[in-house]
Amino acid sequence: MPAAALRPVELNAADRRRAEREAVVVTRASVRSQGEAAGDAELLDLSIYGCRLKVAATYDQGAQLWLRLDGGWPVRATVMWADAERIGCRFDEPIANEVMRRFTRLTLDRSRAIA
């Protein structure tokens, strides 16, 4: 898709988030829209309410997607914003605190091992 065809996105939209995002080390994810094959994605950040992903495909704001984070169970989400290679999604239902702890615990455990 030519760059001129992309709709402009406010760059400061991430600054208006309601929930704090946690950096994640587990970055494997997949994205699938209705009737389409799943595509690989990279999980950039995560909260219990949503996430930011690096994707190869193009998704429109408002698109309904199924996400699989680190090969886990599917999570239904809505695209809240999109740019050339990233999307910000809001989960239709917040993910469990245990899932967040798992991702952030992995982050903490790996950073302690490096130190």
MDTraj code that builds the backbone (N, CA, C; nanometers):
import mdtraj as md
import numpy as np

residues = "MET PRO ALA ALA ALA LEU ARG PRO VAL GLU LEU ASN ALA ALA ASP ARG ARG ARG ALA GLU ARG GLU ALA VAL VAL VAL THR ARG ALA SER VAL ARG SER GLN GLY GLU ALA ALA GLY ASP ALA GLU LEU LEU ASP LEU SER ILE TYR GLY CYS ARG LEU LYS VAL ALA ALA THR TYR ASP GLN GLY ALA GLN LEU TRP LEU ARG LEU ASP GLY GLY TRP PRO VAL ARG ALA THR VAL MET TRP ALA ASP ALA GLU ARG ILE GLY CYS ARG PHE ASP GLU PRO ILE ALA ASN GLU VAL MET ARG ARG PHE THR ARG LEU THR LEU ASP ARG SER ARG ALA ILE ALA".split()
xyz = np.array([
    [0.0856, -0.1170, 0.0000],
    [0.0000, 0.0000, 0.0000],
    [0.0902, 0.1234, 0.0000],
    [0.0669, 0.2187, -0.0918],
    [0.1498, 0.3387, -0.0945],
    [0.1319, 0.4211, 0.0327],
    [0.2408, 0.4857, 0.0737],
    [0.2372, 0.5643, 0.1975],
    [0.1301, 0.6720, 0.1920],
    [0.1043, 0.7284, 0.0743],
    [0.0036, 0.8340, 0.0617],
    [-0.1368, 0.7838, 0.0904],
    [-0.1585, 0.6518, 0.0772],
    [-0.2919, 0.5949, 0.1004],
    [-0.3195, 0.5688, 0.2479],
    [-0.2182, 0.5756, 0.3318],
    [-0.2381, 0.5503, 0.4744],
    [-0.3028, 0.6708, 0.5401],
    [-0.3925, 0.6454, 0.6324],
    [-0.4564, 0.7575, 0.7014],
    [-0.3623, 0.8093, 0.8092],
    [-0.3607, 0.9392, 0.8333],
    [-0.2723, 0.9940, 0.9374],
    [-0.3152, 0.9481, 1.0765],
    [-0.2185, 0.9261, 1.1613],
    [-0.2432, 0.8831, 1.2987],
    [-0.1689, 0.9786, 1.3909],
    [-0.2364, 1.0218, 1.4967],
    [-0.1708, 1.1077, 1.5940],
    [-0.0606, 1.0290, 1.6628],
    [0.0607, 1.0792, 1.6593],
    [0.1732, 1.0078, 1.7177],
    [0.1670, 1.0038, 1.8697],
    [0.0989, 1.0983, 1.9317],
    [0.0947, 1.1012, 2.0772],
    [-0.0214, 1.0204, 2.1350],
    [-0.0877, 0.9402, 2.0542],
    [-0.2014, 0.8621, 2.1039],
    [-0.1595, 0.7686, 2.2171],
    [-0.0383, 0.7152, 2.2113],
    [0.0080, 0.6240, 2.3170],
    [0.0208, 0.6960, 2.4507],
    [0.0427, 0.8253, 2.4481],
    [0.0563, 0.9008, 2.5719],
    [-0.0761, 0.9169, 2.6461],
    [-0.1870, 0.8894, 2.5789],
    [-0.3181, 0.9042, 2.6422],
    [-0.3722, 0.7714, 2.6925],
    [-0.2879, 0.6727, 2.7051],
    [-0.3322, 0.5412, 2.7529],
    [-0.3836, 0.5524, 2.8953],
    [-0.4832, 0.4692, 2.9257],
    [-0.5387, 0.4683, 3.0606],
    [-0.4638, 0.3732, 3.1522],
    [-0.4017, 0.2714, 3.0982],
    [-0.3325, 0.1721, 3.1807],
    [-0.1833, 0.1725, 3.1484],
    [-0.1040, 0.1549, 3.2507],
    [0.0397, 0.1488, 3.2320],
    [0.0758, 0.0265, 3.1499],
    [0.1690, 0.0429, 3.0562],
    [0.2156, -0.0676, 2.9746],
    [0.3405, -0.1256, 3.0370],
    [0.3557, -0.2554, 3.0244],
    [0.4734, -0.3248, 3.0746],
    [0.5560, -0.3702, 2.9559],
    [0.6862, -0.3509, 2.9641],
    [0.7745, -0.4044, 2.8618],
    [0.7720, -0.5562, 2.8718],
    [0.7768, -0.6225, 2.7590],
    [0.7697, -0.7683, 2.7588],
    [0.8916, -0.8257, 2.6876],
    [0.9353, -0.9408, 2.7346],
    [1.0424, -1.0130, 2.6670],
    [0.9815, -1.1168, 2.5740],
    [0.8705, -1.1773, 2.6146],
    [0.8004, -1.2730, 2.5302],
    [0.7287, -1.1918, 2.4235],
    [0.7754, -1.1990, 2.3006],
    [0.7223, -1.1106, 2.1975],
    [0.6496, -1.1838, 2.0857],
    [0.6415, -1.3147, 2.0914],
    [0.5774, -1.3909, 1.9845],
    [0.4261, -1.3754, 1.9937],
    [0.3657, -1.3447, 1.8813],
    [0.2202, -1.3297, 1.8757],
    [0.1743, -1.3600, 1.7339],
    [0.0449, -1.3827, 1.7186],
    [-0.0140, -1.3936, 1.5856],
    [-0.1443, -1.3153, 1.5851],
    [-0.1824, -1.2704, 1.4656],
    [-0.3009, -1.1871, 1.4479],
    [-0.3850, -1.2493, 1.3369],
    [-0.5162, -1.2558, 1.3588],
    [-0.6054, -1.3088, 1.2554],
    [-0.7335, -1.2271, 1.2552],
    [-0.7738, -1.1819, 1.1374],
    [-0.9042, -1.1171, 1.1249],
    [-1.0024, -1.2195, 1.0697],
    [-1.1316, -1.1903, 1.0798],
    [-1.2378, -1.2833, 1.0403],
    [-1.2155, -1.3337, 0.8980],
    [-1.2117, -1.4647, 0.8821],
    [-1.2001, -1.5243, 0.7499],
    [-1.0613, -1.5218, 0.6888],
    [-0.9627, -1.4761, 0.7612],
    [-0.8263, -1.4657, 0.7088],
    [-0.7338, -1.5617, 0.7832],
    [-0.6227, -1.5947, 0.7194],
    [-0.5204, -1.6769, 0.7851],
    [-0.4463, -1.5922, 0.8879],
    [-0.3957, -1.6573, 0.9904],
    [-0.3193, -1.5866, 1.0943],
    [-0.1848, -1.5415, 1.0379],
    [-0.1403, -1.4261, 1.0833],
    [-0.0097, -1.3747, 1.0450],
    [0.0750, -1.3521, 1.1688],
    [0.2054, -1.3612, 1.1530],
    [0.2962, -1.3385, 1.2652],
    [0.2974, -1.1921, 1.3055],
    [0.3199, -1.1690, 1.4332],
    [0.3289, -1.0335, 1.4873],
    [0.4306, -1.0342, 1.5999],
    [0.4800, -0.9160, 1.6318],
    [0.5723, -0.9004, 1.7442],
    [0.5041, -0.8164, 1.8513],
    [0.4934, -0.8701, 1.9699],
    [0.4324, -0.7995, 2.0820],
    [0.5314, -0.6963, 2.1340],
    [0.4938, -0.5673, 2.1287],
    [0.5832, -0.4595, 2.1696],
    [0.5600, -0.4159, 2.3132],
    [0.4351, -0.4049, 2.3546],
    [0.4028, -0.3790, 2.4945],
    [0.2635, -0.4299, 2.5240],
    [0.2319, -0.4327, 2.6533],
    [0.1124, -0.5036, 2.6972],
    [0.0595, -0.4444, 2.8262],
    [-0.0725, -0.4381, 2.8365],
    [-0.1396, -0.4106, 2.9631],
    [-0.2539, -0.5108, 2.9724],
    [-0.3250, -0.5116, 3.0837],
    [-0.4376, -0.6043, 3.0924],
    [-0.5500, -0.5634, 2.9971],
    [-0.5471, -0.4395, 2.9489],
    [-0.6531, -0.3878, 2.8627],
    [-0.6203, -0.3914, 2.7141],
    [-0.4936, -0.4052, 2.6773],
    [-0.4595, -0.4027, 2.5360],
    [-0.3111, -0.4208, 2.5120],
    [-0.2722, -0.4041, 2.3862],
    [-0.1322, -0.4235, 2.3513],
    [-0.0987, -0.3447, 2.2256],
    [0.0306, -0.3369, 2.1998],
    [0.0824, -0.2762, 2.0775],
    [0.1619, -0.3844, 2.0069],
    [0.1379, -0.3999, 1.8766],
    [0.2003, -0.5054, 1.7983],
    [0.2669, -0.4493, 1.6740],
    [0.3777, -0.5106, 1.6357],
    [0.4389, -0.4836, 1.5059],
    [0.3860, -0.5898, 1.4113],
    [0.3278, -0.5473, 1.2991],
    [0.2630, -0.6393, 1.2060],
    [0.3084, -0.6118, 1.0631],
    [0.3017, -0.7143, 0.9790],
    [0.3355, -0.6979, 0.8375],
    [0.2121, -0.6591, 0.7563],
    [0.0952, -0.7050, 0.7985],
    [-0.0293, -0.6771, 0.7263],
    [-0.0834, -0.5398, 0.7657],
    [-0.1808, -0.4922, 0.6910],
    [-0.2465, -0.3641, 0.7183],
    [-0.3821, -0.3899, 0.7827],
    [-0.4095, -0.3201, 0.8916],
    [-0.5378, -0.3320, 0.9612],
    [-0.5950, -0.1929, 0.9803],
    [-0.7252, -0.1804, 0.9634],
    [-0.7929, -0.0519, 0.9803],
    [-0.8373, -0.0324, 1.1240],
    [-0.8464, 0.0936, 1.1652],
    [-0.9013, 0.1253, 1.2958],
    [-1.0430, 0.0680, 1.3029],
    [-1.0748, 0.0030, 1.4144],
    [-1.2058, -0.0570, 1.4333],
    [-1.2134, -0.2028, 1.3923],
    [-1.1084, -0.2547, 1.3261],
    [-1.1088, -0.3954, 1.2839],
    [-1.1128, -0.4866, 1.4062],
    [-1.1899, -0.5942, 1.3964],
    [-1.1983, -0.6950, 1.5017],
    [-1.0986, -0.8054, 1.4696],
    [-1.0130, -0.8388, 1.5653],
    [-0.9072, -0.9373, 1.5452],
    [-0.9089, -1.0424, 1.6545],
    [-0.8463, -1.1550, 1.6252],
    [-0.8131, -1.2553, 1.7255],
    [-0.6622, -1.2545, 1.7393],
    [-0.6123, -1.2410, 1.8606],
    [-0.4688, -1.2414, 1.8876],
    [-0.4337, -1.3675, 1.9655],
    [-0.3166, -1.4200, 1.9402],
    [-0.2605, -1.5273, 2.0234],
    [-0.1267, -1.4753, 2.0730],
    [-0.1173, -1.4577, 2.2023],
    [0.0042, -1.4076, 2.2630],
    [0.0899, -1.5252, 2.3067],
    [0.2086, -1.5337, 2.2538],
    [0.3027, -1.6402, 2.2869],
    [0.2405, -1.7785, 2.2673],
    [0.1613, -1.7942, 2.1620],
    [0.1024, -1.9236, 2.1313],
    [-0.0104, -1.9660, 2.2234],
    [-0.0550, -1.8780, 2.3127],
    [-0.1601, -1.9109, 2.4090],
    [-0.2984, -1.9100, 2.3469],
    [-0.3974, -1.8995, 2.4321],
    [-0.5355, -1.9014, 2.3874],
    [-0.5674, -1.7730, 2.3106],
    [-0.6692, -1.7765, 2.2221],
    [-0.7040, -1.6574, 2.1452],
    [-0.7686, -1.5493, 2.2317],
    [-0.7347, -1.4254, 2.2029],
    [-0.7896, -1.3090, 2.2723],
    [-0.8524, -1.2192, 2.1661],
    [-0.9792, -1.1861, 2.1841],
    [-1.0481, -1.0971, 2.0883],
    [-1.0105, -0.9528, 2.1204],
    [-0.9811, -0.8763, 2.0143],
    [-0.9371, -0.7378, 2.0322],
    [-0.9885, -0.6511, 1.9176],
    [-0.9892, -0.5197, 1.9428],
    [-1.0274, -0.4203, 1.8438],
    [-0.9088, -0.3298, 1.8174],
    [-0.8818, -0.3018, 1.6894],
    [-0.7736, -0.2106, 1.6525],
    [-0.8181, -0.0682, 1.6862],
    [-0.7435, -0.0016, 1.7733],
    [-0.7759, 0.1352, 1.8139],
    [-0.7018, 0.2381, 1.7299],
    [-0.5821, 0.2027, 1.6824],
    [-0.5044, 0.2889, 1.5932],
    [-0.4090, 0.2007, 1.5131],
    [-0.3640, 0.2538, 1.4006],
    [-0.2717, 0.1797, 1.3155],
    [-0.1816, 0.2774, 1.2422],
    [-0.0569, 0.2362, 1.2227],
    [0.0318, 0.3117, 1.1343],
    [0.0941, 0.2121, 1.0374],
    [0.2018, 0.2471, 0.9718],
    [0.2580, 0.1661, 0.8641],
    [0.2901, 0.0230, 0.9052],
    [0.3368, 0.0022, 1.0270],
    [0.3745, -0.1341, 1.0662],
    [0.3357, -0.1711, 1.2082],
    [0.2607, -0.0862, 1.2759],
    [0.2194, -0.1162, 1.4141],
    [0.0703, -0.0920, 1.4309],
    [0.0134, -0.1665, 1.5254],
    [-0.1263, -0.1452, 1.5618],
    [-0.1376, -0.1423, 1.7141],
    [-0.2313, -0.0649, 1.7623],
    [-0.2657, -0.0634, 1.9037],
    [-0.4028, -0.1255, 1.9191],
    [-0.4131, -0.2273, 2.0026],
    [-0.5383, -0.3004, 2.0183],
    [-0.5899, -0.2915, 2.1607],
    [-0.7207, -0.2871, 2.1741],
    [-0.7870, -0.2975, 2.3038],
    [-0.8535, -0.4341, 2.3096],
    [-0.8245, -0.5090, 2.4161],
    [-0.8871, -0.6398, 2.4327],
    [-1.0352, -0.6198, 2.4610],
    [-1.1189, -0.7056, 2.4029],
    [-1.2626, -0.6964, 2.4289],
    [-1.2932, -0.7235, 2.5753],
    [-1.2151, -0.8086, 2.6385],
    [-1.2219, -0.8357, 2.7824],
    [-1.0791, -0.8265, 2.8369],
    [-1.0572, -0.7601, 2.9498],
    [-0.9210, -0.7531, 3.0047],
    [-0.8626, -0.8930, 3.0254],
    [-0.7324, -0.9067, 3.0002],
    [-0.6694, -1.0364, 3.0254],
    [-0.6483, -1.0520, 3.1756],
    [-0.6348, -1.1738, 3.2182],
    [-0.6211, -1.2039, 3.3610],
    [-0.4907, -1.1491, 3.4169],
    [-0.4953, -1.1079, 3.5427],
    [-0.3738, -1.0593, 3.6091],
    [-0.2637, -1.1640, 3.6083],
    [-0.3004, -1.2922, 3.6148],
    [-0.2002, -1.3993, 3.6134],
    [-0.1214, -1.3985, 3.4825],
    [-0.1903, -1.3677, 3.3732],
    [-0.1224, -1.3608, 3.2435],
    [-0.0231, -1.2448, 3.2446],
    [-0.0669, -1.1286, 3.2942],
    [0.0247, -1.0134, 3.3020],
    [0.1444, -1.0473, 3.3895],
    [0.1196, -1.1104, 3.5048],
    [0.2310, -1.1467, 3.5940],
    [0.3278, -1.2413, 3.5247],
    [0.2728, -1.3335, 3.4453],
    [0.3593, -1.4278, 3.3741],
    [0.4519, -1.3542, 3.2785],
    [0.3972, -1.2628, 3.2002],
    [0.4793, -1.1876, 3.1055],
    [0.5793, -1.0984, 3.1772],
    [0.5367, -1.0285, 3.2821],
    [0.6278, -0.9380, 3.3517],
    [0.7260, -1.0149, 3.4385],
    [0.6857, -1.1294, 3.4921],
    [0.7788, -1.2110, 3.5694],
    [0.8900, -1.2598, 3.4783],
    [0.8554, -1.3024, 3.3571],
    [0.9576, -1.3444, 3.2619],
    [1.0531, -1.2292, 3.2335],
    [0.9976, -1.1099, 3.2207],
    [1.0813, -0.9923, 3.1965],
    [1.1757, -0.9704, 3.3132],
    [1.1233, -0.9731, 3.4363],
    [1.2060, -0.9511, 3.5538],
    [1.3090, -1.0613, 3.5716],
    [1.2679, -1.1876, 3.5542],
    [1.3603, -1.2990, 3.5706],
    [1.4754, -1.2895, 3.4716],
    [1.4463, -1.2565, 3.3463],
    [1.5517, -1.2479, 3.2454],
    [1.6438, -1.1292, 3.2713],
    [1.5897, -1.0171, 3.3143],
    [1.6758, -0.9008, 3.3405],
    [1.7652, -0.9255, 3.4622],
    [1.7163, -0.9999, 3.5612],
    [1.7999, -1.0337, 3.6780],
    [1.9120, -1.1290, 3.6381],
    [1.8830, -1.2211, 3.5456],
    [1.9833, -1.3159, 3.5004],
    [2.0954, -1.2466, 3.4238],
    [2.0608, -1.1386, 3.3544],
    [2.1610, -1.0640, 3.2772],
    [2.2487, -0.9817, 3.3707],
    [2.1917, -0.9279, 3.4790],
    [2.2652, -0.8381, 3.5708],
    [2.3770, -0.9082, 3.6449],
])
top = md.Topology()
chain = top.add_chain()
for i, resn in enumerate(residues, 1):
    res = top.add_residue(resn, chain, resSeq=i)
    for name in ("N", "CA", "C"):
        top.add_atom(name, md.element.get_by_symbol(name[0]), res)
traj = md.Trajectory(xyz[None], top)
